[in-house]
Amino acid sequence: MALEAYADRVVEADRQWEEWRQIEELSEGADAVLDLLARTARDDMAVAEIEGMTGQAAVVAEALTSAVESAKKAAVIALPPPAATA
C-alpha cells in the first residue's frame, strides 16, 4: 500500500513538473509576442495619427488655395488694368 501511494505521488509530481515546464516554455516566447503586440499597436496609432495629419493638411491646402484665389480676384478689382503699350 505504501509503495502504491509513493508511486501515485511520483506520477503526480511528474505531471506537475511537466505542466510547469510547459508554462516556462510558453513564457519564454511571451516577451517576443508582447514586443510584437506593442509594435503593432504603435504602428496602428502612428497610422491613425498620420491619417489625421493628412486630413489637416488637406484642410490647410484648401484654405490656402481659397485665399490665393480671393487675393487674385481682389487684385483684379483693386488694381488698374495694365497700360497698353504701342
Secondary structure, DSSP 8 states (H G I E B T S, - for coil): -HHHHHHHHHHHHHHHHHHHHHHHHHHHTHHHHHHHHHHHHHHHHHHHHHHHHHHHHHHHHHHHHHHHHHHHHHHHHHS-------
